[in-house]
Amino acid sequence: MKTKLFSLLWCMVTALSINAQVAEKQKINEVLDNWHLAAANANFDAYFGLMTKDAVFLGTDAMENWQNEAFKSFSKPYFDRGKAWSFTSVQRNIYMNESKTFAWFDELLDTQMKICRGSGVLKKVHGQWKIAHYVLSIAVPNENVDELIQIKEKKDDELLLELKAKRQN
């Protein structure tokens, strides 16, 4: 009898835990989908309202390491013109820490640049999920990597020299 009771309690606790994780992942999906939608609709306040105050956005250019305020300044003219960018997630994986206060994800996106990959970190701020870190990269098929290297080689070599010189100083 005690074994059956223990098994029943264990199953209930496990089911509640799984349901809680599913609910949190749904909230995270909604935040990410609403964030992308806010950009597509050029809704500046909604877009940046879904990010933490110290959020970081890494863009596709090697030098795009935007701290939140700088990213706002960069992005504002696009939003003001009524056309920011339009990303739609076509595949997403979400993971969480045990206490469900941090989550990380990766997603494939349909964009004006064709398929891109987004990845990032969310954290709970006052009970709400907020994007703390986002990385956008252009997905390149392996068979096209050599061609891409040729396209970007000169600029990358120049940038590497500049960055290495700064590092030595």
PLY file of the C-alpha trace (Angstrom):
ply
format ascii 1.0
element vertex 169
property float x
property float y
property float z
element edge 168
property int vertex1
property int vertex2
end_header
0.00 0.00 0.00
2.79 2.45 0.90
4.58 1.61 -2.35
1.45 2.35 -4.39
0.87 5.62 -2.53
4.50 6.65 -3.03
4.31 5.75 -6.74
1.11 7.74 -7.13
2.63 10.78 -5.40
5.79 10.51 -7.50
3.72 10.39 -10.70
1.71 13.43 -9.62
4.83 15.45 -8.78
6.45 14.46 -12.07
3.32 15.37 -14.04
3.10 18.77 -12.32
6.78 19.44 -13.03
6.39 18.53 -16.70
3.26 20.69 -17.00
5.10 23.62 -15.40
7.98 23.26 -17.85
5.60 23.08 -20.82
3.80 26.21 -19.57
7.10 28.10 -19.20
8.24 27.05 -22.67
4.93 28.29 -24.08
5.48 31.66 -22.39
9.00 31.82 -23.85
7.66 30.95 -27.32
5.13 33.78 -26.99
7.83 36.27 -25.96
10.06 35.33 -28.90
7.18 35.31 -31.40
5.90 38.68 -30.09
9.43 40.10 -30.26
9.80 39.12 -33.91
6.29 40.41 -34.63
7.06 43.75 -32.96
10.01 44.21 -35.33
7.91 43.25 -38.36
5.27 45.78 -37.26
7.92 48.41 -36.45
6.70 48.61 -32.85
9.81 49.98 -31.14
8.40 50.04 -27.58
7.03 46.50 -27.75
10.28 45.20 -29.29
12.60 46.70 -26.70
10.08 46.10 -23.92
10.66 42.37 -24.37
14.41 42.76 -23.74
16.27 43.25 -20.48
17.73 46.69 -19.76
21.23 45.24 -20.23
20.40 43.08 -23.25
22.97 42.35 -25.95
22.20 41.80 -29.64
24.87 40.24 -31.85
24.14 40.83 -35.53
25.44 39.15 -38.65
28.32 41.60 -39.16
31.44 40.80 -37.12
31.34 44.25 -35.52
27.68 44.13 -34.51
27.93 43.62 -30.78
25.15 45.91 -29.66
24.58 46.77 -26.02
20.92 47.63 -25.48
21.09 51.44 -25.61
23.37 51.42 -28.66
21.08 48.89 -30.37
18.09 51.12 -29.66
19.87 54.09 -31.25
20.88 52.03 -34.27
17.39 50.53 -34.69
15.24 53.61 -34.05
15.44 55.02 -37.62
14.29 51.68 -39.06
11.34 51.51 -36.68
10.51 55.18 -37.30
10.30 54.55 -41.06
7.71 51.87 -40.33
9.91 49.04 -41.59
12.34 47.25 -39.31
12.93 43.58 -40.15
10.73 40.55 -40.49
11.87 37.25 -38.98
9.57 34.27 -38.58
10.66 31.26 -36.59
10.20 28.00 -38.49
11.90 25.79 -35.89
12.78 26.44 -32.26
14.33 24.53 -29.35
14.04 25.84 -25.79
15.96 24.72 -22.71
15.69 25.88 -19.08
17.66 25.70 -15.89
16.16 23.67 -13.06
14.73 26.67 -11.22
13.14 27.99 -14.45
14.74 31.42 -14.09
16.98 31.21 -17.19
16.29 29.74 -20.59
18.34 29.39 -23.74
17.15 28.63 -27.22
18.05 28.25 -30.85
15.78 28.85 -33.80
15.80 28.75 -37.57
14.29 31.87 -39.10
12.68 32.77 -42.41
14.05 36.27 -43.14
14.78 38.68 -45.98
18.31 37.17 -45.82
16.74 33.72 -46.36
17.39 31.12 -43.61
19.11 32.55 -40.55
19.76 31.14 -37.12
18.89 32.94 -33.94
20.02 31.85 -30.52
19.95 33.47 -27.17
19.22 33.62 -23.49
16.13 34.75 -21.64
15.81 35.44 -17.95
12.89 36.08 -15.68
12.62 39.69 -14.58
9.87 40.36 -12.04
8.14 37.13 -13.13
8.27 37.94 -16.86
10.55 36.34 -19.46
12.86 38.89 -21.11
15.48 38.46 -23.84
18.91 39.10 -22.34
21.14 38.01 -25.21
20.42 37.33 -28.87
22.72 36.14 -31.65
21.67 36.34 -35.30
23.69 34.47 -37.91
23.21 33.71 -41.56
22.96 29.98 -42.18
25.41 28.89 -44.87
25.22 25.43 -46.45
28.49 23.57 -45.92
28.99 23.18 -49.66
29.02 27.01 -50.02
31.49 27.82 -47.24
34.54 28.05 -49.53
32.69 30.48 -51.80
31.62 32.57 -48.81
35.18 32.68 -47.49
36.35 34.11 -50.82
33.65 36.79 -50.70
34.58 37.95 -47.21
38.30 37.15 -47.08
39.69 40.63 -47.82
37.45 42.45 -45.35
37.96 39.78 -42.67
41.75 39.92 -43.06
41.69 43.72 -42.63
39.42 43.47 -39.59
41.55 40.74 -38.01
44.67 42.92 -38.36
42.85 45.83 -36.74
41.48 43.74 -33.88
44.83 42.07 -33.21
46.56 45.46 -33.16
44.03 46.78 -30.63
44.49 43.68 -28.49
48.26 44.20 -28.30
47.85 47.77 -27.07
0 1
1 2
2 3
3 4
4 5
5 6
6 7
7 8
8 9
9 10
10 11
11 12
12 13
13 14
14 15
15 16
16 17
17 18
18 19
19 20
20 21
21 22
22 23
23 24
24 25
25 26
26 27
27 28
28 29
29 30
30 31
31 32
32 33
33 34
34 35
35 36
36 37
37 38
38 39
39 40
40 41
41 42
42 43
43 44
44 45
45 46
46 47
47 48
48 49
49 50
50 51
51 52
52 53
53 54
54 55
55 56
56 57
57 58
58 59
59 60
60 61
61 62
62 63
63 64
64 65
65 66
66 67
67 68
68 69
69 70
70 71
71 72
72 73
73 74
74 75
75 76
76 77
77 78
78 79
79 80
80 81
81 82
82 83
83 84
84 85
85 86
86 87
87 88
88 89
89 90
90 91
91 92
92 93
93 94
94 95
95 96
96 97
97 98
98 99
99 100
100 101
101 102
102 103
103 104
104 105
105 106
106 107
107 108
108 109
109 110
110 111
111 112
112 113
113 114
114 115
115 116
116 117
117 118
118 119
119 120
120 121
121 122
122 123
123 124
124 125
125 126
126 127
127 128
128 129
129 130
130 131
131 132
132 133
133 134
134 135
135 136
136 137
137 138
138 139
139 140
140 141
141 142
142 143
143 144
144 145
145 146
146 147
147 148
148 149
149 150
150 151
151 152
152 153
153 154
154 155
155 156
156 157
157 158
158 159
159 160
160 161
161 162
162 163
163 164
164 165
165 166
166 167
167 168
